[in-house]
């Protein structure tokens, strides 16, 4: 795993896009602070850049560094959820502008996956995570289901956990200003 970690870090530092295993499904990722790298993902996925993507962080300190004001409810949810849960936060900061939604929000997940945690820890910045498919196509549940367009379109493919089958995408929750929440995806 050490070699894969180093190779992936090198790719991220060069502004490349990666294909990597996450705590949910295989993801396409890049440095979430690099607008050019983010744009490469939009192009590869043939996705309208008005649709934002998810960022992964590895700890609360990194989350707090990239959200102006983390709601108290978010801390409660993060402490209680057992399954991967992405929370949409208001007023993100310190990330590429083209990853932020038009309403000034950003979906961020505190990842619990050994490879991802170590990668983000060593990289020191959040990374993008979006499903490894062309926009509008079904999300692949395993590495072998990933289309050739995606495999050929990324700069680096992590050589770990290729035999694993992903369960499903994360839950997505939006916390509103009044501390109520909307479940976007279960």
C-alpha positions as a printed Julia matrix, in Angstrom:
186×3 Matrix{Float64}:
   0.0    0.0     0.0
   2.93   2.31    0.67
   3.94   2.41   -3.01
   0.36   3.02   -4.15
   0.04   5.82   -1.62
   3.21   7.49   -2.91
   2.23   7.08   -6.57
  -1.21   8.55   -5.88
   0.26  11.46   -3.93
   2.62  12.2    -6.82
  -0.31  12.22   -9.26
  -2.35  14.58   -7.06
   0.58  16.96   -6.59
   0.99  17.19  -10.39
  -2.67  18.24  -10.8
  -3.62  14.87  -12.27
  -6.9   13.03  -11.82
  -7.02   9.65  -10.15
  -9.32   6.64  -10.03
  -9.37   5.27   -6.5
 -11.28   3.11   -4.01
 -13.27   4.99   -1.36
 -15.48   4.11    1.59
 -18.41   3.85   -0.84
 -17.76   3.2    -4.55
 -14.76   3.71   -6.82
 -14.22   7.42   -7.29
 -12.59   9.86   -9.64
 -10.61  12.39   -7.67
  -8.16  15.23   -7.7
  -6.82  18.04   -5.53
  -9.97  19.89   -4.44
  -8.01  23.16   -4.38
  -6.84  22.89   -8.01
  -9.44  24.39  -10.4
  -7.68  22.97  -13.49
  -7.76  19.44  -12.06
 -11.43  19.84  -11.09
 -12.19  20.98  -14.66
 -10.53  17.83  -16.02
 -13.01  15.73  -14.02
 -16.01  17.68  -15.33
 -14.72  17.13  -18.86
 -14.06  13.41  -18.33
 -17.5   12.83  -16.78
 -19.14  15.01  -19.47
 -20.8   16.76  -16.57
 -22.14  20.29  -16.42
 -19.84  22.24  -14.12
 -22.87  23.78  -12.43
 -23.26  20.41  -10.67
 -20.81  20.39   -7.8
 -18.94  17.33   -6.58
 -18.12  15.9    -3.18
 -14.89  16.56   -1.28
 -13.33  14.11    1.14
 -11.53  15.19    4.31
  -9.85  12.95    6.86
 -10.54  14.77   10.12
 -12.56  17.5    11.79
  -9.68  19.98   11.65
  -9.58  19.73    7.84
 -13.37  20.05    7.68
 -13.26  23.17    9.86
 -10.48  24.63    7.71
 -12.72  24.45    4.62
 -16.12  25.48    6.02
 -16.72  28.97    7.41
 -19.05  27.77   10.16
 -19.63  24.06   10.82
 -23.14  23.7    12.3
 -23.46  21.95   15.67
 -25.84  19.46   14.08
 -23.05  18.36   11.74
 -20.86  17.32   14.68
 -23.78  15.35   16.13
 -24.45  13.61   12.8
 -20.78  12.83   12.25
 -20.58  11.26   15.7
 -23.7    9.15   15.25
 -23.7    7.9    11.66
 -22.43   4.43   10.99
 -22.63   4.57    7.2
 -20.73   7.0     4.96
 -22.55  10.34    5.16
 -21.89  13.45    3.13
 -23.05  16.77    4.53
 -23.7   19.86    2.41
 -22.15  22.89    4.11
 -22.7   26.59    3.53
 -19.85  28.98    2.79
 -16.97  26.65    1.9
 -13.5   28.15    1.72
 -10.03  27.26    0.55
 -11.16  25.02   -2.33
 -11.35  25.53   -6.07
 -14.23  27.83   -6.97
 -15.48  25.47   -9.69
 -16.24  22.79   -7.11
 -18.53  25.09   -5.12
 -22.24  25.01   -6.02
 -23.94  28.17   -7.3
 -25.66  28.61   -3.91
 -22.23  28.74   -2.19
 -22.4   25.24   -0.71
 -20.11  22.23   -0.84
 -20.75  18.57   -0.07
 -18.03  17.17    2.2
 -17.58  13.69    3.66
 -15.37  12.8     6.59
 -14.0    9.6     5.1
 -13.47   6.41    7.06
 -11.38   4.28    4.72
  -7.77   3.42    5.45
  -6.32   4.25    2.04
  -8.3    7.49    1.67
  -7.53   8.62    5.22
  -3.81   8.08    4.73
  -3.85   9.69    1.29
  -5.6   12.84    2.53
  -3.46  12.94    5.67
  -0.25  12.9     3.64
  -1.6   15.19    0.91
  -2.75  17.72    3.5
  -5.73  18.9     1.44
  -9.23  17.66    0.63
  -9.68  15.59   -2.49
 -12.58  15.41   -4.89
 -14.69  12.28   -4.92
 -17.22  11.64   -7.67
 -18.46   8.31   -8.92
 -16.41   6.65  -11.65
 -18.91   7.0   -14.48
 -19.9    9.31  -17.3
 -22.66  11.66  -16.13
 -26.07  10.03  -16.52
 -24.72   6.47  -16.61
 -25.15   4.06  -13.7
 -22.61   4.08  -10.91
 -20.24   1.1   -11.12
 -20.38  -1.14   -8.03
 -16.97  -2.67   -8.69
 -13.74  -1.89  -10.5
 -14.57  -4.29  -13.34
 -17.77  -2.32  -14.1
 -15.88   0.94  -14.75
 -16.08   1.93  -18.42
 -13.06   2.13  -20.68
 -13.77   5.85  -21.22
 -13.12   6.44  -17.52
 -10.18   4.04  -17.28
  -8.48   5.69  -20.27
  -9.43   9.22  -19.18
  -7.79   9.32  -15.75
  -4.11   9.95  -15.2
  -3.55   7.35  -12.49
  -5.45   4.24  -11.34
  -4.84   3.05   -7.79
  -3.9   -0.62   -7.77
  -5.69  -1.6    -4.55
  -9.01  -3.23   -3.63
  -9.94  -3.9    -7.25
 -11.74  -7.09   -6.26
 -14.01  -5.33   -3.73
 -17.6   -4.53   -4.54
 -18.82  -1.11   -3.41
 -22.04  -1.0    -1.5
 -23.57   2.25   -2.67
 -23.05   5.98   -2.7
 -23.06   7.88    0.58
 -26.08   9.41    2.21
 -26.27  13.16    1.53
 -27.72  15.55    4.09
 -28.21  19.32    3.82
 -28.17  21.22    7.1
 -30.27  24.37    6.92
 -29.65  27.69    8.67
 -32.34  26.87   11.26
 -30.49  23.62   12.15
 -33.14  21.49   10.43
 -31.96  19.02    7.84
 -33.05  17.74    4.47
 -32.12  14.23    3.38
 -31.03  14.54   -0.25
 -30.01  10.88   -0.7
 -30.38   8.0     1.75
